[in-house]
Amino acid sequence: MTNDYSTSVKKYRKQRYHLFSRYDDGVKLDEEGWFSVTPEPIANHHALRCGSNAIIDGFTGVGGNAIQFAKCAKHVIAVDIDPKKIEYANHNAVIYEVDDRIDFVRGDFFLLAPRLKADTVFLSPPWGGPNYKKVERYDIKTMLKPHDGFLLFKTAKGIASKVVMFLPKNVDINQLAELSLSSCPPWSLEVERNFLNGRLKAITAYFTNPEISMNNDQ
């Protein structure tokens, strides 16, 4: 950990084994990765929920989710616009011995989306930094980066029949309902609260295309 950001991530470093259980094996994180990577127990839970087929991780960061997906899924595509994050994610996947099951792609998820297909799209977009905790209700229309949550959801729907969004614990649940109702017919929505060490950490929203689900049941 370099001195130029050691102070700002000091409190997150105390949680390093929750972020990556194999941290001591040489896991790499950039400054943003310290406060944005999904803790490993939650990432493992996401992997179990997202299934065993093709999964696209649209904002992979330093690879926390992609690594866990690769333990369960047949094919994982990990996308990030930042080359350093892709480098670190690949490095971390090697430590967990799953790098051969992940295709790492450097690029803009929104530009790549028209060429992507999968069973599930997992989205953990930048929340705008730790300041999200200071607001009573997190607004996905104005606070998600680089684009709002409605464009993000619309983009992801063109890729897969299941869209999973990992969001701040104070996200406006009514906005998630708006997302599901923005489709015709509306997509089903399950909202899950994710706890770590007895504390609410985040919210995961699972959206599913009901037409695909009905076809699978027939």
N, C-alpha and C positions, 0 to 999 in steps of 0.2 A: 504494500500500500504506500503510495507516494506521499511526500509531505505536503504537497500543494492542496490536497483535499482530505488529508487525514482527520482534521478537526471536524469538518462537516459530516463525516460519516462515522464518527467515533461511536455513537449510540447504536448504529446499525451493525458495526463490527462485533458487538457483543452477541448479536444474534446469528453470527456467521454459520454455526452448525445447523441452525434452523433453515437457513437459506440453501446451504449445500452441506450435506452430511460428510462429504469427502473433501471439505475445504482444505484440509491440511495436505492433501495430495497435489496441491498446486492450482486450485481453482482461481480463475482470473475474473475480476469485476472492474468495470470502469466506475466513475463516481455515480452516475445515474443508476447503474446496476445495483449498487448497494441498497438504494431505497425503492427500486422498482421491480426487482426480480421477485417472482412468486416463491414464497417459502416452500421448501421441498415437500413437507407433508401435504400441503394444499395442492401443489403441482401433481403429486402422486394421485390424489383424489380426483383431480381433473382428468387425468389419464384414464382412470377406471371408468369415469362417467362418459368420456368421449368415444369409447369404443375401440375396436381393433382394426378398422379399415384405414383409409387414407385421411390424414389430418393435415391441415395447413395452419401453421402458427404465423399469423400475419405480422406480428411485432415481436420477434423472438428475443430481442435484447441479448443478454449473455447466456441464454439457452435453458433457463430453469425448467420451463414447461416442455420444451422440445425434447429434452433428455428423458423426462418421464414418459412422454408420449411414445418415444422410441422403444420403450420397454414393453409396450402393449400393442402398438399399431403396426400394420404391415408396411406403411409408407408414411413418412413425415417430411413435409417441406417447411423449412424454417426461413422466414423472410425478414430482413431488416435493411433499412436504408443506410445505416451506419456501418462502414467497413470494419471499424474496430470492434463493434459488437459482434459482427459475424465471425471475426477472427477469434474472439474470446469464447463465443458459443461453440465453435468447432473445437477449440482447445479443451473446453470443459466436457464436451461430449466424448472426446478421446479418453479423458480420465474415467468417465463412467462406462467406457467400452461400448458405446452405442453410435459412434460417429458413422459407421458403415450403414446405418439405418436411417440417416437423416440427409436430405439434400439441402445444403445451405445456399440461399440465394440472396445476393445483395441487390436491393432495389426497392422502389416505392410500391408498397402494397396496392395502392389505388391504381397505379399504372399497370401493374402486373395482373390485376384481378381478372380482366377479360380473357386471359389465357390460362387461368387456373381452374381446376376442377378437383373436387374432393367430396368425401362423405360429411366431413365436419370442418368448419372454420373456427379456430380459436383466436380470440382477439383480446389482447391486453395492451391497448394503446396507451401512450403517455398520458398520465393524469394531470400533468402540469406541475409536478414537483410536490414536495411534502405540504405545501400550503393548502392543499385540498382539505386538510383537517380543520382549517380555520373557519370554514363556512358551514352553516347549518344544513343546507341541502346542496349537494353537488349537481350542477346543471350540465347534462351531456350535450346541450345545444351550444354552450359557450366555453366550457372548461376543458373538454377533451381536445387533444392535439394529435395530428395536425389538422384534422377536420372534425366536424361535429358528429355526434353519435348517430344521427339519422342518416347522414350520407354513408357512414361506416356500415350501418346495418344494411342499407340498400345495396351497397357494393358487395357485401358478403353473401347476400341472398342469391346472387347470380352465380356463386361458386358451389354452394353446398345446400343440402336440405336441412342441415342443423348448424346453427350459429351459436357460439358460446362466447359471452363477453364477461371478462373479469374486471370489476369496477370498484371504486371506493366504497367503503362501508356506509357513507352518508349519501349515496346516490339517490336521486329522486325516483322512487319506485313507480310513481305515476307516469314518468317519462318512459320507463321500460314497457309499461302497458301500452303507451302510445305507439311504441315501435311495433309491438305485435299486431296492433290494430291497423297499422299503416299498410298492411298487406291485404290482398283480397283473393281468397278468404284469409282471415287473420291467422297468423302463426300462433301455435300454442306457446305458452311462456311458463317456465318454472323459475322462481327466484330462490336462491340458496344463500344462506348466511354462512360464511366461512370463519371458523374460530381457530385461534392458535394460542395455546397455553391459557385457555379459558377466556380469552379476550376476542371480541369481534374484530376480525382483520379486514375483511372485504366482502363484497357481494359477487356472486356468480349468477348470471342470467342465461338460461338455456332456452333457445328459441327453436322450434321444430315446425317444418312445413307439414300441415295436416294432410295434404293431398298425397305426399310421399308416404306418410305413415299409414294411410288407409290402403294404398296400393300394396305395401309390404304385408299388411294383414290379410289380404285377399288370397 
